[in-house]
Amino acid sequence: MLDIPQQLATELSLKRTQIDSALSLFAEGATIPFIARYRKERTGNMTEVELRQLSDRFTYLTELEERKATILQAIADAGKLTDELQAQIEACDRKTELEDLYLPYRQKRRTRATAAREKGLE
């Protein structure tokens, strides 16, 4: 769907190699202060602030992509997915916008009151 490292490079005005190096260090379990102090040569002298922005934005975009996949699957399972809706969901770049699109298709919670109403009791 989305090339997250390329989008990060564009948003943060960094080189793709810097992004890839920093993300691989994060995947290895290195902390931001460690990378900023001892792995500057691998990240192209990225500061702690840049690394924190990268980490936070990467997490956000990853969660957004996972949520998009979940929502697309839920709507498809309900049989209400159209090409236009799919394009809108895939174009979302904010979680709030994504949830607003999903709201009309979200399944309602089934409470005792709704069960009683379905049986004709009021």
HURA-V523693 format. One record per pair of residues at least 12 apart in sequence whose C-alpha atoms are under 8 Angstrom apart, sorted by sequence separation. I is the first residue (numbers start at 1). J is the second residue. D is the distance in Angstrom with one decimal. If there is no record, write none. Layout:
BEGIN
i=I j=J d=D
i=I j=J d=D
END
This chain:
BEGIN
i=36 j=48 d=5.5
i=89 j=101 d=7.2
i=22 j=35 d=7.9
i=5 j=19 d=6.3
i=72 j=86 d=7.0
i=5 j=20 d=6.9
i=33 j=48 d=6.4
i=36 j=51 d=7.6
i=32 j=48 d=6.3
i=72 j=89 d=7.7
i=32 j=51 d=6.3
i=22 j=42 d=7.6
i=32 j=52 d=6.9
i=21 j=42 d=6.2
i=22 j=43 d=5.8
i=68 j=89 d=6.7
i=21 j=43 d=5.7
i=68 j=90 d=7.0
i=18 j=42 d=7.4
i=19 j=43 d=7.4
i=18 j=43 d=4.8
i=80 j=105 d=7.9
i=17 j=43 d=7.8
i=18 j=44 d=6.0
i=18 j=46 d=8.0
i=22 j=51 d=7.5
i=64 j=93 d=7.7
i=64 j=94 d=7.4
i=68 j=98 d=7.5
i=75 j=105 d=6.7
i=64 j=95 d=6.3
i=71 j=102 d=6.9
i=23 j=55 d=7.9
i=19 j=54 d=7.8
i=12 j=50 d=8.0
i=12 j=54 d=7.6
i=8 j=54 d=7.2
i=8 j=57 d=7.5
i=8 j=58 d=7.3
i=5 j=58 d=8.0
i=4 j=58 d=7.3
i=4 j=61 d=7.0
i=4 j=62 d=7.7
i=2 j=65 d=7.8
i=1 j=65 d=7.9
i=1 j=90 d=7.3
END
